[in-house]
Amino acid sequence: MLSQSIHHQNSMMGAALQGQSARVDAIQNNIANAETPRFTARRVDFEAALSDAIDDFRSTGNLDLSRARPATSFQNPGARFRLDGNNVDVEREMVALFIQSVRYDVMVNSVMHNSRMLGMVLSGR
């Protein structure tokens, strides 16, 4: 039972890490294309789908993360910041990149901590 619980927790953290990684990729792509005419910034959403999968797990006991995949969409497609049609706000993207990197680091540290704790339990310490 403990190993199944740890497996589920690690699976959820893995899905969250994939979402965070996809978001960082989109932000970096936005920054890289800040000077590209008619480029529309993208954003990644995954929290709602992951939350729904976790809620389903709590009610059914079945963990299905297949629909908790990151979804990429256009960020404010109607908003234009420049005459060339590019809507990337570099300052906003840099702040978002910093926030996402901190979140990612926290999640990785949590997974590493869980792995160390599991190792201690399995080794009998």
Backbone as a ProteinNet text record, in pm:
[ID]
protein_1_A
[PRIMARY]
MLSQSIHHQNSMMGAALQGQSARVDAIQNNIANAETPRFTARRVDFEAALSDAIDDFRSTGNLDLSRARPATSFQNPGARFRLDGNNVDVEREMVALFIQSVRYDVMVNSVMHNSRMLGMVLSGR
[TERTIARY]
82.3	0	86.7	193	282.2	349.2	393.8	462.3	367.1	241.1	142.9	116.8	107.4	86.4	202.7	323.7	442.3	445.9	408.9	404.6	306	186.4	86	136.3	196.8	247.8	356.3	447.2	553	496.1	391.7	327.9	266.2	201.2	141.2	248.7	355.9	465.2	530	541.2	596.5	510.5	379	288.5	301.6	314.1	331.6	463.9	569.3	699.6	694	621.5	606.1	534	431.1	358.9	447	523.3	614.5	720.2	772.4	874.5	817.8	696.4	632.2	609.1	573.2	551.2	682.3	790.6	921.3	961.8	939.5	972.2	894	764.6	682.7	731.2	764.9	813.8	945.6	1035.8	1163.8	1143.2	1048.8	1016.6	960.8	875.8	822.1	935	1026.6	1139.3	1226.4	1252.3	1336.9	1274.4	1142.1	1072.7	1020.8	1077	1030.9	1047.7	1138.6	1161.9	1107.8	1032.3	977.1	844.2	833.6	706.4	590.9	474.5	349.4	355.7	455.7	462.2	361.5	285.5	189.5	241.6	253.4	304.9	213.8	274.1	199.7	205.8	109.2	107.9	68	102.1	74	-11.9	-121	-209.1	-207.8	-196.2	-203.1	-263.6	-267.1	-310	-453.5	-544.5	-685	-702.3	-637	-647.1	-584.4	-471.7	-406.9	-492.4	-550.8	-638.6	-760.3	-818.1	-932.2	-893.5	-774.8	-727.5	-706.4	-655	-633.6	-767.4	-863.2	-996.8	-1062.7	-1049	-1102.8	-1036.7	-905.8	-833.2	-886.1	-910.5	-961.6	-1099.8	-1181.9	-1317.9	-1328	-1242.5	-1253.8	-1140.6	-1026.4	-910.2	-831.8	-875	-808	-733.2	-601.7	-519.3	-498	-560.3	-547.4	-495.1	-365.9	-303.3	-295.9	-359.2	-350	-410.8	-512.1	-573.3	-515.2	-416.8	-353.4	-228.1	-240.7	-127.5	-127.7	-10	-3.3	-70.9	-147.7	-215.2	-159.7	-113.8	-57.8	-164.8	-172.5	-266.8	-198.6	-263.5	-210.2	-242.8	-147.5	-161	-215.2	-335.6	-397.6	-382	-439.9	-416.2	-459.9	-555.2	-600.3	-513.2	-435.2	-352.3	-226.5	-194.6	-72.2	0.5	128.2	206.8	286.3	305.2	388.6	318.7	366	308.3	332.8	438.2	467.8	382.8	290	198.2	249.1	364.3	419.9	362.1	314	255.4	338	465.9	551.3	593.4	562.6	608.9	727	848.2	968.6	978.9	946.6	955.4	860.4	740.2	642.4	691.6	747	797	914.9	1001.7	1116.5	1070.8	970.4	915.3	852.9	775.6	712.7	818	927.3	1034.9	1097.9	1119	1175.4	1080.8	952.5	853.9	850.2	848.8	842.6	968.4	1083.2	1207	1208.9	1155.7	1147.5	1050.9	934.9	837.5	897.2	966.5	1027.4	1130.2	1214.2	1315.4	1251.2	1142.4	1073	1018.9	960.9	906.1	1016	1125.6	1237.2	1292.1	1308.4	1356.5	1259.8	1130.9	1031.1	1041.9	1058.3	1073.7	1201.1	1309.6	1435.3	1420.7	1351.7	1329	1247.7	1141.3	1059.9	1142.2	1229.9	1314.2	1410.8	1469.4	1558.9	1483	1362	1282.5	1246.2	1208.9	1176.2	1299	1414.9	1538.2	1567.9	1542.4	1565.1	1469.3	1342.5	1243.5	1282.5	1322.4	1355.6	1484.6	1575.2	1700.4	1688.8	1577.3	1554.4	1620.1	1653.1	1716.8	1616.9
-119.3	0	125.6	125.8	241	262.7	153.8	168.6	220.4	178.4	227.8	376.3	417.3	557.9	643.3	596	668.1	672.1	561.2	557.1	660.5	666.6	764.1	907.7	932.4	1066.3	1103.8	1012.3	1039.3	1057.3	982.2	998.2	1136.5	1182.5	1316.5	1424.3	1406.1	1502.4	1499.9	1382.5	1372.2	1446	1433.3	1505.2	1655.8	1698.3	1841.3	1891.7	1811.7	1850.7	1861.7	1770.9	1779.9	1908.2	1942.9	2067.4	2188.9	2190.1	2302	2311.7	2198.5	2197	2249.9	2208.2	2258.1	2408.7	2456.8	2600.5	2677.6	2626.1	2691.3	2694.4	2585	2582.2	2689.5	2703.3	2804.1	2945.5	2969.9	3102.9	3133	3035.7	3056.6	3080.6	3011.3	3031.8	3172.8	3217.6	3353.5	3456.4	3438.9	3533	3529.2	3410	3396.2	3462.1	3470.5	3528.4	3668.8	3734.3	3868.7	3970	3944.2	4037.4	3985	3877.6	3819.8	3886.3	3950.1	4013.8	3913.1	3955.8	3878.6	3752.9	3740.7	3626.6	3648	3544.5	3549.7	3461.8	3520.1	3447.2	3329.7	3226	3105.8	3089.9	3019	2986	2840.6	2782.4	2641.5	2630.8	2557.5	2530.2	2380.5	2345.3	2204.4	2184.9	2289.2	2274	2223.6	2276.3	2235.9	2088.3	2043.8	1903.2	1811.9	1852.8	1773.1	1769.6	1882.5	1888.9	1798.6	1797.3	1709.6	1562.5	1527.3	1388.1	1349.5	1441.4	1413.2	1400.5	1486.7	1476.9	1344.1	1300.7	1170.4	1058.2	1068.6	967	959.8	1075.1	1076.4	1013.1	1030.6	976.5	832	792.6	658.4	564.9	620.8	538.1	499	546.3	515.4	639.2	627.3	740	731.8	824.4	831.1	968.6	976.4	1104.1	1127.1	1040.3	1052.6	1182.4	1234.2	1359	1482.1	1460.9	1572.3	1617.9	1634.7	1675.8	1828.3	1886.5	2031.2	2069	2176.2	2225.8	2363.4	2378.8	2506.1	2585.7	2713.2	2802.5	2936.2	3019.1	3151.9	3242.2	3323.9	3415.8	3548	3582.6	3709.2	3732.2	3643.7	3655.8	3789.8	3856.5	3984.8	4101.4	4082.6	4191.7	4207.1	4328.8	4357.7	4469.4	4447.8	4547.8	4635	4585.4	4660	4668.1	4758.9	4777	4657.6	4578.5	4463.4	4341.3	4354.8	4245.6	4148.2	4170.9	4082.1	4123.4	4024.7	4057.6	4007.1	3980.4	3933.4	4051.5	4041.1	4139	4073.5	4110.9	4043.7	4050.9	4164.3	4176	4078.1	4069.1	3974.6	3830.8	3800.9	3665.7	3632.3	3727.1	3703.3	3676.4	3750.3	3725.8	3586.5	3552	3419.7	3309	3331.2	3232.1	3212.3	3321.1	3311.2	3233	3266.6	3198.3	3049.5	3016.5	2875.4	2800.7	2865.5	2797.2	2768.2	2858.9	2835.1	2720.9	2721.7	2612.9	2478.8	2476.9	2353.3	2302.6	2391.6	2353.8	2297.5	2359.8	2311.3	2170.7	2147.8	2014.6	1909.9	1943.4	1848.2	1815.3	1916.1	1891.2	1803.8	1821	1738	1591.8	1570.8	1434.1	1371.6	1447.6	1395.1	1361.3	1445.6	1420.1	1292	1276.5	1155.4	1031.2	1042.3	928.3	893.3	995.1	968.3	902.7	951.9	894.4	750.5	722.1	585.1	497	546.9	471.2	438.6	534.3	510.4	405.4	411.1	312.6	173.1	164.3	34.1	-24.8	63.4	12.7	-12.4	25.4	-1.8	97.4	213.1	313.7	383.4
0	0	0	81.6	86.8	-47.2	-110.8	-239	-345.6	-340.6	-437.6	-415.2	-290.7	-258.3	-307.4	-285	-330.7	-483.1	-545.9	-692.3	-746.1	-686.9	-731.6	-711.9	-597.1	-569.5	-670	-697	-795.1	-935.1	-969.5	-1100.3	-1113.6	-1007.5	-1009.6	-1019.2	-944.3	-950.5	-1089.3	-1148.4	-1283.5	-1384.8	-1372.4	-1462.6	-1442.4	-1317.2	-1288.4	-1344.2	-1332.4	-1387.8	-1539.9	-1604.3	-1749.7	-1788	-1711.6	-1738	-1718.9	-1610.2	-1584.3	-1694.1	-1735.4	-1840	-1971.8	-2006.7	-2128.6	-2120	-2001.4	-1983.1	-1999.5	-1941.8	-1956.1	-2102.9	-2175.3	-2318.1	-2394.3	-2363.4	-2431.8	-2399.9	-2273.8	-2234.8	-2305.3	-2306.7	-2374.9	-2524.3	-2584	-2724.9	-2747.3	-2655.1	-2665.2	-2661.3	-2566.7	-2553.5	-2679.2	-2728.4	-2847.5	-2970.1	-2972.7	-3087.8	-3060.6	-2961.6	-2924.5	-3037	-3126.8	-3237.9	-3371.1	-3368.3	-3490.4	-3523.7	-3639.6	-3676.1	-3681.3	-3633.4	-3632.4	-3545.3	-3461.3	-3370	-3257.3	-3226.5	-3116.8	-3004	-2888.3	-2772.1	-2738.6	-2685.8	-2645.4	-2495.4	-2443	-2300.9	-2287.5	-2174.3	-2148.3	-2022.8	-2035	-1921.4	-1894	-1768.4	-1731.6	-1592.7	-1511.7	-1372.4	-1360	-1441.3	-1430.8	-1465	-1572.5	-1611.9	-1507.2	-1450.4	-1346.4	-1220.3	-1185.6	-1068.3	-1087	-1207.7	-1235	-1221.7	-1271.7	-1261.7	-1115.7	-1035.1	-892.7	-820.7	-854.4	-794.6	-829.6	-956.4	-996.8	-919.2	-898.5	-821.8	-679.1	-619.4	-482.2	-472.1	-574.6	-567.4	-616.2	-713.5	-770.1	-730.2	-690.1	-659.1	-782.7	-900.2	-1025.5	-1073.3	-1083.6	-1127.2	-1277.5	-1350.5	-1495.7	-1532.6	-1558.7	-1592.1	-1742.6	-1821.2	-1966.7	-2018.3	-1951.4	-1997.9	-1927.4	-1840.5	-1768.2	-1842	-1971.3	-2054.7	-2070.4	-2082.4	-2105.4	-2237.4	-2234.6	-2354.1	-2388.6	-2511.6	-2556.3	-2629.4	-2597.1	-2664.1	-2689.8	-2767.7	-2793.7	-2676.4	-2639.7	-2527	-2578	-2535	-2576.9	-2726.6	-2811.4	-2955.3	-3013.3	-2952.1	-3004.1	-2961.1	-2856.2	-2803.1	-2887.4	-2921.5	-2996.1	-2924.1	-2899.1	-2829.6	-2926.1	-3047.3	-3140.9	-3276.1	-3357.8	-3490	-3582.1	-3554.3	-3640.5	-3607.2	-3513.2	-3481.3	-3377.6	-3321.5	-3218.7	-3083.6	-3005.6	-2875	-2756.6	-2776.7	-2667.6	-2580.8	-2453.3	-2354.7	-2282.6	-2320.5	-2271.7	-2119.6	-2061.4	-1914.9	-1847.5	-1898	-1841.4	-1856.7	-1973	-1997.6	-1906.9	-1881.2	-1793.2	-1649.9	-1604.3	-1470.2	-1465.8	-1568.6	-1574.1	-1576	-1648	-1653	-1516.2	-1444.3	-1309.3	-1218.2	-1221.4	-1136.5	-1169.2	-1296.7	-1335.8	-1296.5	-1305.2	-1267	-1117.3	-1037.3	-892.9	-864.7	-929	-909.4	-949.1	-1060.5	-1108.1	-1007.4	-958.1	-858.6	-732.3	-687.2	-567.5	-591.5	-707.4	-736.2	-747.5	-813.2	-825.2	-686.9	-603	-466.8	-388.9	-410.4	-343.1	-388.3	-518.1	-568.8	-513.4	-510.3	-455.9	-307.9	-232	-90.1	-71.9	-150.9	-141.6	-174.2	-272.4	-309.2	-197.2	-133.4	-20	94.9	121.5	231	200	78.4	39.1	52.6	11.9	26.6	171.4	261.5	403.6	456.5	413.2	458.1	408.9	283.4	226.8	284.4	325.9	382.3	532.8	592	734.5	827.9	783.5	870.4	957.3
[MASK]
+++++++++++++++++++++++++++++++++++++++++++++++++++++++++++++++++++++++++++++++++++++++++++++++++++++++++++++++++++++++++++++

